[in-house]
């Protein structure tokens, strides 16, 4: 039987473990906070997914060596800004050659590295990685509602291996050969989702929100291509598919953060009371720096940076966006 270690105890970790159990895989789940793990092991429930009961078949352990014993594949579900420290601690327990699939979405502040790049750095480049991404709201996956993802790696056999692991009735997994683009799309769309949420909070209407999505897609595609990704990736499942879900779902953390901002709450209060990490906030900083370094025009992302970190009012940000010079529509 295949042995899989799920690293993390948040929403995506739990729904990934649920799918793996259905597939008949031997699952070990480990998290960085022993008290959380002990509680999950005993109660099989998490406040992050209150309607979900974790199968007794999942071995929940606070022991790193136990989690990685004879493991065939590991799944990273640790949020981006915490990957470096967590995988630094895990590195001695992970055997060289074990593939690491990653469902985290974001860009590390300070280094501008993507999740798999951080993991590869912490493991010394000894383990192949795979990006598992797509429009996957955890509250829907926990009800086993249909969803589609991509398994993307430069190694096609690794992509197929992860594809097979998650071949369950409610998930359809496609293989994909542009992991850089897939990972960038998953990170960058969170910035646009905050902007879309602001449209909701300020009651700007569907016209404004749809325009934000369309022009936001153009922005993240331009940056992605400048960083070496393929343009087509941003118009597929991991690109526009994930972007649409994140911008419109009431369950998305980034859209919800934007909506609360649009209604007048301050960012500090929102992030302290969300109950989980809002990756788009930190990603906005990284995107702003990357766009400057690459000379890529990203007016929505720049406006979001000024709103979140430079105290620009949202009304002024809208005025700046609407008063830009007239031009032809461009996608890149």
C-alpha positions in Angstrom: 0.0 0.0 0.0 1.2 3.5 -0.8 2.3 5.6 2.2 1.5 9.3 2.0 2.4 12.0 4.6 0.1 15.0 4.7 2.0 18.0 6.2 -0.4 20.5 7.9 -3.7 20.4 9.7 -5.6 23.2 8.0 -8.5 23.0 5.7 -6.7 21.8 2.6 -4.7 19.2 4.6 -7.9 17.7 5.9 -9.7 17.5 2.6 -6.6 16.1 0.9 -6.3 13.4 3.6 -10.0 12.6 3.0 -9.4 12.1 -0.7 -6.4 9.9 -0.1 -8.2 7.7 2.4 -11.0 7.2 -0.2 -8.3 6.2 -2.7 -7.1 3.4 -0.3 -3.9 5.1 0.6 -2.1 4.8 4.0 -2.2 8.4 5.3 -0.2 9.9 8.1 -1.0 13.5 9.0 1.5 15.7 10.9 1.3 19.4 11.9 3.7 21.9 13.5 1.6 22.5 16.6 1.5 19.4 18.9 -1.5 20.6 20.9 -3.5 21.0 17.6 -2.4 17.5 16.5 -3.2 15.9 19.8 -6.7 17.4 19.7 -7.3 16.3 16.1 -6.1 12.8 16.9 -8.5 12.5 19.8 -11.6 14.3 18.5 -11.1 13.8 14.7 -12.6 17.2 14.2 -11.2 20.7 13.5 -12.7 24.1 14.2 -11.5 25.1 10.7 -14.0 22.6 9.1 -16.6 22.1 11.8 -18.8 19.8 9.7 -16.0 17.4 8.8 -15.0 14.2 10.6 -11.6 12.9 9.9 -11.5 9.2 9.1 -10.1 6.9 11.8 -7.9 5.5 9.0 -5.8 8.6 9.0 -2.9 8.3 11.5 -2.5 11.7 13.1 0.9 12.0 14.7 3.0 14.8 16.3 6.1 12.6 15.6 8.1 13.7 12.5 9.9 10.4 12.1 6.6 8.4 12.3 5.0 10.7 9.7 7.9 10.1 7.2 8.6 6.4 7.9 8.7 4.5 4.6 6.7 7.4 2.9 6.2 7.3 -0.8 4.9 10.8 -1.3 4.4 13.9 0.9 1.8 16.6 0.5 2.6 20.1 1.7 -0.4 22.0 3.0 1.6 24.5 5.2 0.9 28.1 4.3 3.6 29.8 2.3 5.0 32.2 4.9 5.6 29.2 7.3 7.0 26.7 4.9 10.7 27.6 5.4 10.7 27.0 9.1 8.5 23.9 9.0 10.4 22.2 6.2 13.7 23.1 7.8 12.6 21.1 10.8 11.4 18.3 8.6 14.4 18.1 6.3 16.3 15.4 8.3 13.4 13.1 8.3 12.7 13.2 4.5 14.5 10.7 2.4 16.1 11.9 -0.8 13.9 11.2 -3.9 10.5 11.3 -2.1 8.2 13.5 -4.3 6.7 16.5 -2.5 3.3 17.7 -3.9 2.3 21.1 -2.8 -1.2 22.7 -2.4 0.0 26.0 -0.8 -0.5 29.2 -2.7 1.6 32.3 -2.2 5.0 34.0 -2.5 7.5 34.2 0.3 8.1 37.7 1.6 11.8 38.7 1.4 12.9 36.1 -1.1 10.0 36.2 -3.6 10.2 32.4 -3.8 7.2 30.1 -4.5 6.2 27.3 -2.2 7.9 24.5 -4.1 11.1 26.6 -4.5 11.2 27.0 -0.7 10.8 23.3 -0.1 13.4 22.4 -2.7 15.8 24.9 -1.1 15.2 23.4 2.4 15.6 19.9 1.2 18.8 20.6 -0.8 17.2 19.9 -4.2 17.1 16.2 -3.4 13.3 15.8 -3.8 11.2 16.3 -6.9 8.2 18.6 -6.5 4.7 18.8 -8.0 2.2 21.6 -7.8 -1.4 20.5 -7.1 -3.7 23.4 -7.8 -7.0 24.6 -9.1 -10.4 26.0 -8.0 -10.8 24.1 -4.8 -12.8 25.7 -2.0 -12.3 23.4 1.0 -15.9 23.7 2.3 -17.1 22.2 -1.0 -14.4 19.5 -1.1 -15.4 18.4 2.4 -18.9 17.7 1.0 -17.3 15.8 -1.9 -18.7 18.2 -4.5 -17.2 17.9 -7.9 -13.9 19.8 -8.5 -11.0 19.9 -11.0 -7.3 20.3 -10.3 -4.0 20.1 -12.2 -1.0 18.1 -11.1 2.0 20.0 -12.6 5.6 19.0 -12.6 8.6 19.1 -14.9 8.8 15.4 -14.4 5.7 13.9 -16.2 5.9 10.6 -14.2 5.7 12.5 -10.9 2.7 14.5 -12.2 1.0 11.2 -13.2 1.8 9.7 -9.8 0.1 12.6 -7.9 -2.8 12.5 -10.4 -3.4 8.8 -9.6 -3.2 9.4 -5.9 -6.2 11.8 -6.0 -8.3 9.9 -8.6 -11.5 9.8 -6.5 -15.1 10.3 -7.8 -15.4 14.0 -6.8 -12.0 15.1 -8.1 -10.8 15.1 -11.7 -7.0 15.7 -12.0 -5.3 16.8 -15.2 -1.5 16.6 -15.6 0.3 19.8 -16.6 3.8 20.7 -17.7 4.2 24.3 -16.5 4.5 24.1 -12.7 6.0 27.6 -12.6 2.9 29.1 -14.3 0.5 27.0 -12.2 2.1 28.0 -8.9 2.3 31.7 -10.0 -1.4 31.7 -11.0 -2.4 30.2 -7.6 -0.4 32.9 -5.8 -1.2 36.0 -7.9 -5.0 35.4 -8.1 -5.2 36.1 -4.4 -4.3 39.7 -4.9 -7.1 40.2 -7.5 -9.5 38.3 -5.1 -8.9 40.9 -2.4 -9.7 43.6 -5.0 -12.9 41.7 -6.1 -13.9 41.5 -2.4 -13.5 45.3 -2.1 -16.0 45.6 -5.0 -18.4 43.5 -3.0 -17.9 45.4 0.2 -18.3 48.8 -1.4 -21.3 47.5 -3.4 -19.7 48.7 -6.7 -21.8 46.2 -8.7 -21.2 43.2 -10.9 -19.9 45.3 -13.8 -17.0 46.6 -11.7 -16.2 43.2 -10.2 -16.2 41.4 -13.6 -13.9 44.1 -15.0 -11.6 43.7 -12.0 -11.4 39.9 -12.7 -10.8 40.4 -16.5 -8.1 43.1 -16.1 -6.6 41.3 -13.1 -6.2 38.2 -15.3 -4.3 40.3 -17.8 -2.0 41.7 -15.1 -1.1 38.4 -13.5 -0.6 36.8 -17.0 1.8 39.6 -17.9 3.8 39.1 -14.8 3.7 35.3 -15.1 5.1 35.4 -18.7 7.8 37.9 -17.6 8.9 35.4 -14.9 9.1 32.5 -17.4 5.6 30.9 -17.3 3.5 30.0 -20.3 0.6 32.4 -21.2 -1.8 29.5 -21.8 -1.5 28.4 -18.2 -3.3 31.5 -17.0 -6.3 30.7 -19.2 -6.8 27.2 -17.8 -7.9 25.5 -14.7 -5.2 26.8 -12.4 -5.5 30.3 -13.9 -8.9 31.8 -14.8 -10.6 28.8 -13.2 -9.1 29.4 -9.8 -9.3 33.1 -10.2 -13.1 33.0 -10.8 -13.8 30.8 -7.8 -11.6 32.9 -5.5 -13.2 36.1 -6.6 -16.8 35.0 -6.4 -17.0 32.3 -3.7 -18.3 33.6 -0.3 -16.0 31.0 1.3 -12.8 32.4 -0.1 -10.6 34.0 2.6 -9.0 36.6 0.2 -12.3 37.8 -1.2 -13.8 37.9 2.3 -10.9 40.0 3.5 -11.5 42.4 0.6 -15.2 42.6 1.3 -14.6 43.5 5.0 -12.1 46.1 3.9 -14.7 47.5 1.5 -17.2 47.7 4.4 -14.8 49.8 6.4 -12.9 47.4 8.7 -9.2 47.9 9.2 -6.7 45.3 7.9 -5.2 44.5 11.3 -8.6 43.6 12.8 -9.5 41.5 9.7 -6.3 39.4 9.7 -6.5 38.8 13.5 -10.1 37.5 13.3 -10.1 35.5 10.1 -9.1 32.3 11.8 -6.7 31.3 9.0 -4.0 32.9 6.9 -5.0 35.4 4.2 -2.2 34.7 1.7 -3.1 37.5 -0.6 -2.1 40.2 1.8 1.6 39.1 2.0 1.5 38.1 -1.7 0.6 41.7 -2.6 3.9 42.8 -1.2 5.8 40.3 -3.2 3.9 41.0 -6.4 4.6 44.7 -6.0 8.3 44.1 -5.8 8.4 41.5 -8.6 6.4 43.9 -10.9 8.9 46.7 -10.2 11.9 44.5 -10.8 10.6 43.1 -14.0 9.1 46.4 -15.3 5.6 44.9 -15.6 2.7 47.3 -15.4 0.2 46.0 -12.8 -2.2 48.9 -11.9 -4.6 46.8 -9.9 -1.9 45.1 -7.9 -0.2 48.5 -7.4 -3.4 50.0 -6.2 -3.9 47.1 -3.8 -0.4 47.6 -2.4 -1.2 51.2 -1.7 -4.5 50.4 -0.1 -3.1 47.7 2.2 0.3 49.2 3.1 0.3 52.9 2.3 -3.1 54.0 3.6 -4.5 55.0 0.2 -8.3 55.2 0.5 -10.3 52.8 -1.6 -12.2 55.6 -3.2 -8.9 57.2 -4.3 -7.7 53.8 -5.6 -10.8 53.5 -7.7 -10.4 57.0 -9.1 -6.8 56.3 -10.0 -7.7 53.1 -11.9 -10.7 54.7 -13.7 -8.7 57.8 -14.8 -5.8 56.0 -16.4 -5.0 57.0 -20.0 -7.3 55.5 -22.6 -5.7 52.7 -24.7 -6.4 49.5 -26.6 -7.1 46.3 -24.6 -4.0 44.2 -24.2 -3.5 40.8 -22.5 0.3 40.9 -22.4 
